[in-house]
């Protein structure tokens, strides 16, 4: 059974309360990789009309990046780029970016956060949208990186027969990535 504090308003909390909360928080953070895996698995069976389900698409995207020699952080971004599909139906890249933000570089964060518009290059014209919407970012330093991510990894990862590593292949990478945040207001407390 976990200990808990007794205050009813934060302004009434004490340093001892926050020591207890901090200890509980540190224990809770250790389970983050497992919670992310469970959430990613919610995409299993969700085809949404696509040739493969979103779970297989995520695994296939990450497999392609791993096979291409990308580093762990990039591969994890490839794996999790669509994790927001379940809750952020209309803004899934923002959800994925919010999860990854404390743990990844600014370049990888931008790539994940904007991959939806860049992926649109391949299909927006079929649904009455401007396929060149990504051009608004042409001068951004991460434009080519994000276009390449979509071209090499995201866009071709809908192949029923494509190489798809099992999730267990990526779990050690996720554990390493989510072990220590790089960008958080709580960084000083974690050091």
mmCIF file of the C-alpha atoms, coordinates in Angstrom:
data_MODEL
# 
_entry.id   MODEL 
# 
loop_
_atom_site.group_PDB 
_atom_site.id 
_atom_site.type_symbol 
_atom_site.label_atom_id 
_atom_site.label_alt_id 
_atom_site.label_comp_id 
_atom_site.label_asym_id 
_atom_site.label_entity_id 
_atom_site.label_seq_id 
_atom_site.pdbx_PDB_ins_code 
_atom_site.Cartn_x 
_atom_site.Cartn_y 
_atom_site.Cartn_z 
_atom_site.occupancy 
_atom_site.B_iso_or_equiv 
_atom_site.pdbx_formal_charge 
_atom_site.auth_seq_id 
_atom_site.auth_comp_id 
_atom_site.auth_asym_id 
_atom_site.auth_atom_id 
_atom_site.pdbx_PDB_model_num 
ATOM 1   C CA . UNK A 1 1   ? 0.000  0.000  0.000   1.00 0.00 ? 1   UNK A CA 1 
ATOM 2   C CA . UNK A 1 2   ? 1.328  3.403  -0.982  1.00 0.00 ? 2   UNK A CA 1 
ATOM 3   C CA . UNK A 1 3   ? 1.620  6.192  1.538   1.00 0.00 ? 3   UNK A CA 1 
ATOM 4   C CA . UNK A 1 4   ? -0.172 9.434  0.814   1.00 0.00 ? 4   UNK A CA 1 
ATOM 5   C CA . UNK A 1 5   ? -0.371 12.935 2.169   1.00 0.00 ? 5   UNK A CA 1 
ATOM 6   C CA . UNK A 1 6   ? -3.309 14.555 3.928   1.00 0.00 ? 6   UNK A CA 1 
ATOM 7   C CA . UNK A 1 7   ? -3.493 18.123 2.586   1.00 0.00 ? 7   UNK A CA 1 
ATOM 8   C CA . UNK A 1 8   ? -6.589 19.274 0.721   1.00 0.00 ? 8   UNK A CA 1 
ATOM 9   C CA . UNK A 1 9   ? -5.027 22.344 -0.929  1.00 0.00 ? 9   UNK A CA 1 
ATOM 10  C CA . UNK A 1 10  ? -1.500 22.510 -2.357  1.00 0.00 ? 10  UNK A CA 1 
ATOM 11  C CA . UNK A 1 11  ? -0.806 25.720 -0.481  1.00 0.00 ? 11  UNK A CA 1 
ATOM 12  C CA . UNK A 1 12  ? -1.213 23.706 2.739   1.00 0.00 ? 12  UNK A CA 1 
ATOM 13  C CA . UNK A 1 13  ? 1.367  21.072 1.726   1.00 0.00 ? 13  UNK A CA 1 
ATOM 14  C CA . UNK A 1 14  ? 4.664  20.729 3.569   1.00 0.00 ? 14  UNK A CA 1 
ATOM 15  C CA . UNK A 1 15  ? 8.219  19.826 2.631   1.00 0.00 ? 15  UNK A CA 1 
ATOM 16  C CA . UNK A 1 16  ? 7.630  16.394 4.210   1.00 0.00 ? 16  UNK A CA 1 
ATOM 17  C CA . UNK A 1 17  ? 4.558  15.952 2.000   1.00 0.00 ? 17  UNK A CA 1 
ATOM 18  C CA . UNK A 1 18  ? 6.666  16.665 -1.057  1.00 0.00 ? 18  UNK A CA 1 
ATOM 19  C CA . UNK A 1 19  ? 9.384  14.275 0.045   1.00 0.00 ? 19  UNK A CA 1 
ATOM 20  C CA . UNK A 1 20  ? 6.752  11.541 0.178   1.00 0.00 ? 20  UNK A CA 1 
ATOM 21  C CA . UNK A 1 21  ? 5.238  12.625 -3.151  1.00 0.00 ? 21  UNK A CA 1 
ATOM 22  C CA . UNK A 1 22  ? 8.703  12.761 -4.706  1.00 0.00 ? 22  UNK A CA 1 
ATOM 23  C CA . UNK A 1 23  ? 9.520  9.246  -3.574  1.00 0.00 ? 23  UNK A CA 1 
ATOM 24  C CA . UNK A 1 24  ? 6.228  7.951  -5.000  1.00 0.00 ? 24  UNK A CA 1 
ATOM 25  C CA . UNK A 1 25  ? 6.849  9.882  -8.217  1.00 0.00 ? 25  UNK A CA 1 
ATOM 26  C CA . UNK A 1 26  ? 10.284 8.337  -8.688  1.00 0.00 ? 26  UNK A CA 1 
ATOM 27  C CA . UNK A 1 27  ? 8.821  4.854  -8.285  1.00 0.00 ? 27  UNK A CA 1 
ATOM 28  C CA . UNK A 1 28  ? 6.016  5.667  -10.724 1.00 0.00 ? 28  UNK A CA 1 
ATOM 29  C CA . UNK A 1 29  ? 8.411  6.967  -13.395 1.00 0.00 ? 29  UNK A CA 1 
ATOM 30  C CA . UNK A 1 30  ? 10.168 3.597  -13.507 1.00 0.00 ? 30  UNK A CA 1 
ATOM 31  C CA . UNK A 1 31  ? 7.010  2.107  -15.034 1.00 0.00 ? 31  UNK A CA 1 
ATOM 32  C CA . UNK A 1 32  ? 6.799  4.642  -17.875 1.00 0.00 ? 32  UNK A CA 1 
ATOM 33  C CA . UNK A 1 33  ? 8.295  2.379  -20.572 1.00 0.00 ? 33  UNK A CA 1 
ATOM 34  C CA . UNK A 1 34  ? 5.817  -0.380 -19.684 1.00 0.00 ? 34  UNK A CA 1 
ATOM 35  C CA . UNK A 1 35  ? 2.884  2.040  -19.767 1.00 0.00 ? 35  UNK A CA 1 
ATOM 36  C CA . UNK A 1 36  ? 4.008  3.311  -23.169 1.00 0.00 ? 36  UNK A CA 1 
ATOM 37  C CA . UNK A 1 37  ? 4.229  -0.261 -24.488 1.00 0.00 ? 37  UNK A CA 1 
ATOM 38  C CA . UNK A 1 38  ? 0.701  -0.976 -23.240 1.00 0.00 ? 38  UNK A CA 1 
ATOM 39  C CA . UNK A 1 39  ? -0.623 2.162  -24.878 1.00 0.00 ? 39  UNK A CA 1 
ATOM 40  C CA . UNK A 1 40  ? 1.126  1.335  -28.139 1.00 0.00 ? 40  UNK A CA 1 
ATOM 41  C CA . UNK A 1 41  ? -0.506 -2.094 -28.038 1.00 0.00 ? 41  UNK A CA 1 
ATOM 42  C CA . UNK A 1 42  ? -3.912 -0.389 -28.053 1.00 0.00 ? 42  UNK A CA 1 
ATOM 43  C CA . UNK A 1 43  ? -3.252 0.232  -31.760 1.00 0.00 ? 43  UNK A CA 1 
ATOM 44  C CA . UNK A 1 44  ? -3.367 -3.514 -32.411 1.00 0.00 ? 44  UNK A CA 1 
ATOM 45  C CA . UNK A 1 45  ? -6.441 -4.444 -34.426 1.00 0.00 ? 45  UNK A CA 1 
ATOM 46  C CA . UNK A 1 46  ? -7.138 -0.804 -35.330 1.00 0.00 ? 46  UNK A CA 1 
ATOM 47  C CA . UNK A 1 47  ? -7.009 -0.863 -39.125 1.00 0.00 ? 47  UNK A CA 1 
ATOM 48  C CA . UNK A 1 48  ? -8.953 2.303  -39.832 1.00 0.00 ? 48  UNK A CA 1 
ATOM 49  C CA . UNK A 1 49  ? -9.256 1.065  -43.419 1.00 0.00 ? 49  UNK A CA 1 
ATOM 50  C CA . UNK A 1 50  ? -5.488 0.698  -43.878 1.00 0.00 ? 50  UNK A CA 1 
ATOM 51  C CA . UNK A 1 51  ? -3.887 -2.526 -45.225 1.00 0.00 ? 51  UNK A CA 1 
ATOM 52  C CA . UNK A 1 52  ? -2.323 -3.262 -41.815 1.00 0.00 ? 52  UNK A CA 1 
ATOM 53  C CA . UNK A 1 53  ? -3.315 -2.171 -38.335 1.00 0.00 ? 53  UNK A CA 1 
ATOM 54  C CA . UNK A 1 54  ? -1.730 0.870  -36.717 1.00 0.00 ? 54  UNK A CA 1 
ATOM 55  C CA . UNK A 1 55  ? 0.284  -1.316 -34.350 1.00 0.00 ? 55  UNK A CA 1 
ATOM 56  C CA . UNK A 1 56  ? 1.934  -3.209 -37.230 1.00 0.00 ? 56  UNK A CA 1 
ATOM 57  C CA . UNK A 1 57  ? 2.466  0.106  -39.019 1.00 0.00 ? 57  UNK A CA 1 
ATOM 58  C CA . UNK A 1 58  ? 4.285  1.479  -35.975 1.00 0.00 ? 58  UNK A CA 1 
ATOM 59  C CA . UNK A 1 59  ? 6.451  -1.631 -35.685 1.00 0.00 ? 59  UNK A CA 1 
ATOM 60  C CA . UNK A 1 60  ? 7.153  -1.628 -39.409 1.00 0.00 ? 60  UNK A CA 1 
ATOM 61  C CA . UNK A 1 61  ? 8.124  2.063  -39.379 1.00 0.00 ? 61  UNK A CA 1 
ATOM 62  C CA . UNK A 1 62  ? 10.556 1.434  -36.517 1.00 0.00 ? 62  UNK A CA 1 
ATOM 63  C CA . UNK A 1 63  ? 11.894 -1.727 -38.180 1.00 0.00 ? 63  UNK A CA 1 
ATOM 64  C CA . UNK A 1 64  ? 12.708 0.221  -41.324 1.00 0.00 ? 64  UNK A CA 1 
ATOM 65  C CA . UNK A 1 65  ? 14.508 2.910  -39.305 1.00 0.00 ? 65  UNK A CA 1 
ATOM 66  C CA . UNK A 1 66  ? 16.448 0.323  -37.287 1.00 0.00 ? 66  UNK A CA 1 
ATOM 67  C CA . UNK A 1 67  ? 17.433 -1.598 -40.427 1.00 0.00 ? 67  UNK A CA 1 
ATOM 68  C CA . UNK A 1 68  ? 18.685 1.694  -41.859 1.00 0.00 ? 68  UNK A CA 1 
ATOM 69  C CA . UNK A 1 69  ? 21.048 2.179  -38.908 1.00 0.00 ? 69  UNK A CA 1 
ATOM 70  C CA . UNK A 1 70  ? 19.203 5.020  -37.168 1.00 0.00 ? 70  UNK A CA 1 
ATOM 71  C CA . UNK A 1 71  ? 20.052 5.604  -33.521 1.00 0.00 ? 71  UNK A CA 1 
ATOM 72  C CA . UNK A 1 72  ? 17.836 4.429  -30.662 1.00 0.00 ? 72  UNK A CA 1 
ATOM 73  C CA . UNK A 1 73  ? 16.175 7.804  -30.144 1.00 0.00 ? 73  UNK A CA 1 
ATOM 74  C CA . UNK A 1 74  ? 15.195 8.059  -33.807 1.00 0.00 ? 74  UNK A CA 1 
ATOM 75  C CA . UNK A 1 75  ? 13.943 4.454  -33.858 1.00 0.00 ? 75  UNK A CA 1 
ATOM 76  C CA . UNK A 1 76  ? 11.820 5.113  -30.759 1.00 0.00 ? 76  UNK A CA 1 
ATOM 77  C CA . UNK A 1 77  ? 10.382 8.192  -32.463 1.00 0.00 ? 77  UNK A CA 1 
ATOM 78  C CA . UNK A 1 78  ? 9.555  6.026  -35.479 1.00 0.00 ? 78  UNK A CA 1 
ATOM 79  C CA . UNK A 1 79  ? 7.918  3.460  -33.216 1.00 0.00 ? 79  UNK A CA 1 
ATOM 80  C CA . UNK A 1 80  ? 5.833  6.000  -31.307 1.00 0.00 ? 80  UNK A CA 1 
ATOM 81  C CA . UNK A 1 81  ? 5.038  8.539  -34.043 1.00 0.00 ? 81  UNK A CA 1 
ATOM 82  C CA . UNK A 1 82  ? 1.381  7.408  -34.244 1.00 0.00 ? 82  UNK A CA 1 
ATOM 83  C CA . UNK A 1 83  ? 0.825  6.442  -30.585 1.00 0.00 ? 83  UNK A CA 1 
ATOM 84  C CA . UNK A 1 84  ? -1.589 9.362  -30.286 1.00 0.00 ? 84  UNK A CA 1 
ATOM 85  C CA . UNK A 1 85  ? -4.067 7.873  -32.778 1.00 0.00 ? 85  UNK A CA 1 
ATOM 86  C CA . UNK A 1 86  ? -6.271 6.452  -30.014 1.00 0.00 ? 86  UNK A CA 1 
ATOM 87  C CA . UNK A 1 87  ? -6.817 9.683  -28.082 1.00 0.00 ? 87  UNK A CA 1 
ATOM 88  C CA . UNK A 1 88  ? -5.788 12.397 -30.537 1.00 0.00 ? 88  UNK A CA 1 
ATOM 89  C CA . UNK A 1 89  ? -7.768 11.378 -33.568 1.00 0.00 ? 89  UNK A CA 1 
ATOM 90  C CA . UNK A 1 90  ? -7.500 14.853 -35.052 1.00 0.00 ? 90  UNK A CA 1 
ATOM 91  C CA . UNK A 1 91  ? -4.034 15.725 -33.728 1.00 0.00 ? 91  UNK A CA 1 
ATOM 92  C CA . UNK A 1 92  ? -2.153 12.482 -33.184 1.00 0.00 ? 92  UNK A CA 1 
ATOM 93  C CA . UNK A 1 93  ? 1.292  13.981 -33.930 1.00 0.00 ? 93  UNK A CA 1 
ATOM 94  C CA . UNK A 1 94  ? 0.824  16.433 -31.042 1.00 0.00 ? 94  UNK A CA 1 
ATOM 95  C CA . UNK A 1 95  ? 0.070  13.580 -28.635 1.00 0.00 ? 95  UNK A CA 1 
ATOM 96  C CA . UNK A 1 96  ? 3.151  11.607 -29.706 1.00 0.00 ? 96  UNK A CA 1 
ATOM 97  C CA . UNK A 1 97  ? 5.278  14.747 -29.456 1.00 0.00 ? 97  UNK A CA 1 
ATOM 98  C CA . UNK A 1 98  ? 3.973  15.505 -25.955 1.00 0.00 ? 98  UNK A CA 1 
ATOM 99  C CA . UNK A 1 99  ? 4.966  12.019 -24.775 1.00 0.00 ? 99  UNK A CA 1 
ATOM 100 C CA . UNK A 1 100 ? 8.411  12.240 -26.371 1.00 0.00 ? 100 UNK A CA 1 
ATOM 101 C CA . UNK A 1 101 ? 9.205  15.895 -25.593 1.00 0.00 ? 101 UNK A CA 1 
ATOM 102 C CA . UNK A 1 102 ? 11.051 15.393 -22.298 1.00 0.00 ? 102 UNK A CA 1 
ATOM 103 C CA . UNK A 1 103 ? 13.213 12.630 -23.762 1.00 0.00 ? 103 UNK A CA 1 
ATOM 104 C CA . UNK A 1 104 ? 14.260 13.508 -27.311 1.00 0.00 ? 104 UNK A CA 1 
ATOM 105 C CA . UNK A 1 105 ? 16.247 16.110 -29.207 1.00 0.00 ? 105 UNK A CA 1 
ATOM 106 C CA . UNK A 1 106 ? 14.578 19.199 -30.625 1.00 0.00 ? 106 UNK A CA 1 
ATOM 107 C CA . UNK A 1 107 ? 15.075 17.851 -34.163 1.00 0.00 ? 107 UNK A CA 1 
ATOM 108 C CA . UNK A 1 108 ? 13.381 14.528 -33.437 1.00 0.00 ? 108 UNK A CA 1 
ATOM 109 C CA . UNK A 1 109 ? 10.609 16.282 -31.542 1.00 0.00 ? 109 UNK A CA 1 
ATOM 110 C CA . UNK A 1 110 ? 9.917  18.593 -34.492 1.00 0.00 ? 110 UNK A CA 1 
ATOM 111 C CA . UNK A 1 111 ? 9.932  15.629 -36.870 1.00 0.00 ? 111 UNK A CA 1 
ATOM 112 C CA . UNK A 1 112 ? 7.333  13.735 -34.837 1.00 0.00 ? 112 UNK A CA 1 
ATOM 113 C CA . UNK A 1 113 ? 5.197  16.792 -34.178 1.00 0.00 ? 113 UNK A CA 1 
ATOM 114 C CA . UNK A 1 114 ? 5.032  17.701 -37.866 1.00 0.00 ? 114 UNK A CA 1 
ATOM 115 C CA . UNK A 1 115 ? 5.047  14.308 -39.558 1.00 0.00 ? 115 UNK A CA 1 
ATOM 116 C CA . UNK A 1 116 ? 1.275  14.456 -40.168 1.00 0.00 ? 116 UNK A CA 1 
ATOM 117 C CA . UNK A 1 117 ? 1.539  17.440 -42.488 1.00 0.00 ? 117 UNK A CA 1 
ATOM 118 C CA . UNK A 1 118 ? 4.590  15.960 -44.209 1.00 0.00 ? 118 UNK A CA 1 
ATOM 119 C CA . UNK A 1 119 ? 2.890  12.579 -44.643 1.00 0.00 ? 119 UNK A CA 1 
ATOM 120 C CA . UNK A 1 120 ? 0.035  14.499 -46.256 1.00 0.00 ? 120 UNK A CA 1 
ATOM 121 C CA . UNK A 1 121 ? 2.293  15.037 -49.263 1.00 0.00 ? 121 UNK A CA 1 
ATOM 122 C CA . UNK A 1 122 ? 1.403  11.480 -50.277 1.00 0.00 ? 122 UNK A CA 1 
ATOM 123 C CA . UNK A 1 123 ? -2.373 11.639 -49.889 1.00 0.00 ? 123 UNK A CA 1 
ATOM 124 C CA . UNK A 1 124 ? -3.849 15.080 -49.118 1.00 0.00 ? 124 UNK A CA 1 
ATOM 125 C CA . UNK A 1 125 ? -4.728 15.631 -52.777 1.00 0.00 ? 125 UNK A CA 1 
ATOM 126 C CA . UNK A 1 126 ? -6.987 12.549 -52.609 1.00 0.00 ? 126 UNK A CA 1 
ATOM 127 C CA . UNK A 1 127 ? -9.108 14.088 -49.856 1.00 0.00 ? 127 UNK A CA 1 
ATOM 128 C CA . UNK A 1 128 ? -9.363 17.629 -51.190 1.00 0.00 ? 128 UNK A CA 1 
ATOM 129 C CA . UNK A 1 129 ? -6.442 19.076 -49.261 1.00 0.00 ? 129 UNK A CA 1 
ATOM 130 C CA . UNK A 1 130 ? -3.224 20.694 -50.436 1.00 0.00 ? 130 UNK A CA 1 
ATOM 131 C CA . UNK A 1 131 ? -0.539 18.013 -50.704 1.00 0.00 ? 131 UNK A CA 1 
ATOM 132 C CA . UNK A 1 132 ? 2.090  20.746 -50.569 1.00 0.00 ? 132 UNK A CA 1 
ATOM 133 C CA . UNK A 1 133 ? 0.973  22.002 -47.154 1.00 0.00 ? 133 UNK A CA 1 
ATOM 134 C CA . UNK A 1 134 ? 4.402  21.030 -45.856 1.00 0.00 ? 134 UNK A CA 1 
ATOM 135 C CA . UNK A 1 135 ? 5.930  23.794 -47.995 1.00 0.00 ? 135 UNK A CA 1 
ATOM 136 C CA . UNK A 1 136 ? 5.041  26.312 -45.296 1.00 0.00 ? 136 UNK A CA 1 
ATOM 137 C CA . UNK A 1 137 ? 7.995  24.796 -43.424 1.00 0.00 ? 137 UNK A CA 1 
ATOM 138 C CA . UNK A 1 138 ? 10.437 24.748 -46.371 1.00 0.00 ? 138 UNK A CA 1 
ATOM 139 C CA . UNK A 1 139 ? 12.904 27.049 -44.603 1.00 0.00 ? 139 UNK A CA 1 
ATOM 140 C CA . UNK A 1 140 ? 12.816 25.159 -41.304 1.00 0.00 ? 140 UNK A CA 1 
ATOM 141 C CA . UNK A 1 141 ? 16.060 23.344 -40.444 1.00 0.00 ? 141 UNK A CA 1 
ATOM 142 C CA . UNK A 1 142 ? 14.140 20.073 -39.896 1.00 0.00 ? 142 UNK A CA 1 
ATOM 143 C CA . UNK A 1 143 ? 12.221 20.153 -43.184 1.00 0.00 ? 143 UNK A CA 1 
ATOM 144 C CA . UNK A 1 144 ? 14.437 17.632 -44.985 1.00 0.00 ? 144 UNK A CA 1 
ATOM 145 C CA . UNK A 1 145 ? 14.704 15.409 -41.916 1.00 0.00 ? 145 UNK A CA 1 
ATOM 146 C CA . UNK A 1 146 ? 10.925 15.178 -41.618 1.00 0.00 ? 146 UNK A CA 1 
ATOM 147 C CA . UNK A 1 147 ? 10.369 14.718 -45.362 1.00 0.00 ? 147 UNK A CA 1 
ATOM 148 C CA . UNK A 1 148 ? 12.938 11.911 -45.309 1.00 0.00 ? 148 UNK A CA 1 
ATOM 149 C CA . UNK A 1 149 ? 11.278 10.267 -42.293 1.00 0.00 ? 149 UNK A CA 1 
ATOM 150 C CA . UNK A 1 150 ? 7.974  10.144 -44.147 1.00 0.00 ? 150 UNK A CA 1 
ATOM 151 C CA . UNK A 1 151 ? 9.496  9.022  -47.442 1.00 0.00 ? 151 UNK A CA 1 
ATOM 152 C CA . UNK A 1 152 ? 11.754 6.275  -46.074 1.00 0.00 ? 152 UNK A CA 1 
ATOM 153 C CA . UNK A 1 153 ? 9.954  5.035  -42.989 1.00 0.00 ? 153 UNK A CA 1 
ATOM 154 C CA . UNK A 1 154 ? 6.367  6.233  -42.450 1.00 0.00 ? 154 UNK A CA 1 
ATOM 155 C CA . UNK A 1 155 ? 4.924  6.209  -45.954 1.00 0.00 ? 155 UNK A CA 1 
ATOM 156 C CA . UNK A 1 156 ? 6.161  2.747  -47.057 1.00 0.00 ? 156 UNK A CA 1 
ATOM 157 C CA . UNK A 1 157 ? 5.260  1.046  -43.751 1.00 0.00 ? 157 UNK A CA 1 
ATOM 158 C CA . UNK A 1 158 ? 1.840  -0.268 -44.790 1.00 0.00 ? 158 UNK A CA 1 
ATOM 159 C CA . UNK A 1 159 ? 3.065  -3.484 -46.382 1.00 0.00 ? 159 UNK A CA 1 
ATOM 160 C CA . UNK A 1 160 ? 1.306  -6.685 -45.275 1.00 0.00 ? 160 UNK A CA 1 
ATOM 161 C CA . UNK A 1 161 ? 4.456  -8.576 -46.201 1.00 0.00 ? 161 UNK A CA 1 
ATOM 162 C CA . UNK A 1 162 ? 6.971  -5.978 -45.045 1.00 0.00 ? 162 UNK A CA 1 
ATOM 163 C CA . UNK A 1 163 ? 9.611  -6.834 -42.492 1.00 0.00 ? 163 UNK A CA 1 
ATOM 164 C CA . UNK A 1 164 ? 8.167  -6.128 -39.051 1.00 0.00 ? 164 UNK A CA 1 
ATOM 165 C CA . UNK A 1 165 ? 10.182 -6.792 -35.921 1.00 0.00 ? 165 UNK A CA 1 
ATOM 166 C CA . UNK A 1 166 ? 8.233  -7.739 -32.781 1.00 0.00 ? 166 UNK A CA 1 
ATOM 167 C CA . UNK A 1 167 ? 7.828  -5.148 -30.049 1.00 0.00 ? 167 UNK A CA 1 
ATOM 168 C CA . UNK A 1 168 ? 10.276 -7.006 -27.808 1.00 0.00 ? 168 UNK A CA 1 
ATOM 169 C CA . UNK A 1 169 ? 13.032 -5.886 -30.202 1.00 0.00 ? 169 UNK A CA 1 
ATOM 170 C CA . UNK A 1 170 ? 12.359 -2.257 -29.298 1.00 0.00 ? 170 UNK A CA 1 
ATOM 171 C CA . UNK A 1 171 ? 11.619 -2.571 -25.573 1.00 0.00 ? 171 UNK A CA 1 
ATOM 172 C CA . UNK A 1 172 ? 15.265 -2.156 -24.437 1.00 0.00 ? 172 UNK A CA 1 
ATOM 173 C CA . UNK A 1 173 ? 15.510 1.040  -26.513 1.00 0.00 ? 173 UNK A CA 1 
ATOM 174 C CA . UNK A 1 174 ? 12.315 2.378  -24.960 1.00 0.00 ? 174 UNK A CA 1 
ATOM 175 C CA . UNK A 1 175 ? 13.609 1.554  -21.471 1.00 0.00 ? 175 UNK A CA 1 
ATOM 176 C CA . UNK A 1 176 ? 16.830 3.475  -22.136 1.00 0.00 ? 176 UNK A CA 1 
ATOM 177 C CA . UNK A 1 177 ? 15.083 6.444  -23.754 1.00 0.00 ? 177 UNK A CA 1 
ATOM 178 C CA . UNK A 1 178 ? 12.486 6.868  -21.015 1.00 0.00 ? 178 UNK A CA 1 
ATOM 179 C CA . UNK A 1 179 ? 14.896 6.265  -18.127 1.00 0.00 ? 179 UNK A CA 1 
ATOM 180 C CA . UNK A 1 180 ? 16.056 9.882  -17.876 1.00 0.00 ? 180 UNK A CA 1 
ATOM 181 C CA . UNK A 1 181 ? 14.390 12.989 -19.295 1.00 0.00 ? 181 UNK A CA 1 
ATOM 182 C CA . UNK A 1 182 ? 16.527 15.607 -21.038 1.00 0.00 ? 182 UNK A CA 1 
ATOM 183 C CA . UNK A 1 183 ? 13.972 18.419 -21.073 1.00 0.00 ? 183 UNK A CA 1 
ATOM 184 C CA . UNK A 1 184 ? 11.715 18.864 -18.054 1.00 0.00 ? 184 UNK A CA 1 
ATOM 185 C CA . UNK A 1 185 ? 11.025 21.558 -15.507 1.00 0.00 ? 185 UNK A CA 1 
ATOM 186 C CA . UNK A 1 186 ? 11.772 18.878 -12.882 1.00 0.00 ? 186 UNK A CA 1 
ATOM 187 C CA . UNK A 1 187 ? 15.309 18.206 -14.156 1.00 0.00 ? 187 UNK A CA 1 
ATOM 188 C CA . UNK A 1 188 ? 16.978 19.768 -11.090 1.00 0.00 ? 188 UNK A CA 1 
ATOM 189 C CA . UNK A 1 189 ? 15.014 17.479 -8.774  1.00 0.00 ? 189 UNK A CA 1 
ATOM 190 C CA . UNK A 1 190 ? 15.992 14.403 -10.785 1.00 0.00 ? 190 UNK A CA 1 
ATOM 191 C CA . UNK A 1 191 ? 19.730 15.080 -10.670 1.00 0.00 ? 191 UNK A CA 1 
# 
